[in-house]
């Protein structure tokens, strides 16, 4: 059974605990001024069809609720409002943002919530509203606003988690850590996913505020939604700044990596210069010794009394001159 909680409320208080959907529909019809709140978890086609038929839910919205994988959105079908929210939580061990999916059908006297991920958020909202009958008495709109407020409030730990990891990355950048590039890229991907959940909500809240007058929304609910908008605006701006910081961090990491490679190349060039210089210095004596070691009869100075000291002196002078030249050029 995918029914998580099922209740009928009268005057802001739980008046019935139906065990089946049929009992919910019967109680709702028999009780005037009541509101049904049905919580479903990954409902089957049959269960969704039963709810859709009773509340005359639009086929397109029902199809979206069953198939899931929807982006945050809000669509109105006559007197029914269909809302898709993306609850999120930050997993610090893997540095990822885990998204759920919450579909909300709100009508004149009913709320149907459909979840596609494990989450205690809806249950906590129900408990909070049941402890505040004055707020729950305001009907389905109060439930929708409370759910929206809960989803947005749960974004705060996500923002803090991302912010903490970005601070660590900034320290890691100058520590010559080879893994920082991958970490920046993966965290930037999580920030982008978070932005995709945040920015549509801003337009949704604006749409709800635009309907305050048309649908005579209670003043208390108007204040609640404005508070949600303020939090949402703050989180969205923080997420935007995170993306900019990570993009700059990726560029900085590329620059630092290039600098380190240039420094390594320069150091290698210096070593090559030294090796080449000493090779040239040792090559000069080897050249002289090689020529005099040929022992041809026609070679000049072969029978000269001072030929051997002269050859040695020539080797030393040639080596010294090369050493002096390389030293002045700072190769040695």
PyMOL commands that set and color helices and strands:
alter all, ss='L'
color gray80, all
select helices_A, chain A and resi 21-30+45-55+59-67+121-130+133-136+140-153+155-173+180-210+219-292+307-328
alter helices_A, ss='H'
color red, helices_A
select strands_A, chain A and resi 3-10+13-16+34-41+73-77+80-85+88-91+96-99+102-106+110-115
alter strands_A, ss='S'
color yellow, strands_A
deselect
rebuild
show_as cartoon
